[in-house]
């Protein structure tokens, strides 16, 4: 009998993985289990295993294959383990399992994975936007790329399959490409590998899904809006953008554009993400009269809105103070007046979504509506905008969030407080602060010593 140099139990003690150190099986891993009612073992070589951990992982498949063969060929098993053999000796059956490669159409794998993600979305484990982004990456980017590489089945994926993906998606920004690579890795890890459609070792290879190098300028794809540009945008949305709906005599368009006006004011002054705002209900808002004294010592009303929210991306709960009390009160009044004028029976209450559609049971508008209106506004006022001094990228809907962060840093709000309100890490906020701080110190750094005598330093002896 060959000598055993390593052994590990598997399947809750049903069998064991052994490594032989002598005989013709030396250096090979086997799965073996005791035959019930005897002192004999049956065993089978574990193919492709080079370490004990790999052998333990593959042993489950070998055990199930042996069990299936036993059920299908009982007579053969009976002949092999005949009771005529001496009961005092152990006998072994040694065969090698040839693993048949599994494969599935890439398109079918994507469909199955997205259904899995849909169930996770319904369970509240991921957001609708996350699921949608994964679908776009896999169906509109990865699938065409694999087709261009001649990869139609999962078993055709090789370690170098994605080496040209960066060239294929050269039109996208490095940050966008890295997000897509993250989605593809998720697909490979949580569907292909789990269903034994892809070798897990490929994911350990850093060259399998190469990431793009991200420069500092690439991180500013959502540049903050400067004060003059912000005034241009708000004046247009409040005026011509809304007034054109009156000319069309379409009350739904006018309501939407009024909502969009209040939406951008709210986002710029709270730093909340669009996903947070679209789900926000009136019960998450508290308006407090903080009061202040004027120059005559008289108390004046000073309304501050406090918004309680949980950021979808980080699940971080936070409370944001904002000068949006009057705007929110005005919007609530306009919302209720619109429903009364149209004979709608809904009523705005604490459970109502703040930026909701009264023509659709007070449900939230889709995110694409906000993106489309933002694009329309920028196309109308684009020639008048100066843009961000550090970024070549155009303003996006997330630029209002960046504006909130930069405005507070320039105002002198402590970095930790800004990070807490924005739901960012302090380190990420500090990067923005370091860039802006140089502009604030520009006068101090460049101001010449006009009219000042040259400073002469001299040591003072203490003893």
Buried (B, 14 or more C-beta within 10 A) or exposed (E): EBEBEEEBEBBEEEBBBBBBEEEEBEEBBBBBBBBEEBEBBBBBBBBEBEEBEBBBBBBEBBBEBBEEBBEEEEEEBEEBBEEEEEEEEEBEBBEEBEEEEEBBEBBEBBEEBBEBBBEBBEEEEBBBBBBBBBBEBBBEBBBEBBEEBEBEBBBEBEEEBBBEBBEBBEEBBBBBBBBBBBBBBBBBEBBBBEBEBBBBEBBEEEEBBBEBEEEEEBBBBBBBBBEEBBEBBBEBBBEEBBEBBEEEEEBBBBBBBBBBBBBBBBBBBBBBBBBBBBBBEBEBBEEEEEEEEEEEEEEEEEBBBBBEBEBBEEEBEBEBBBEBBEBBEEBBEBBBEBBEEEEBEBEBEEEBBBBBBBBEEBEBBEBEBBEEBBEBBBEBBEEEBEBBEBBEBBBBBBBBBBBBBBBBBBEEBEBEEBBBBBBBEEEEBBEBBEBBEEEEEEEEEEEEEEEEEEEEEEEEEEE
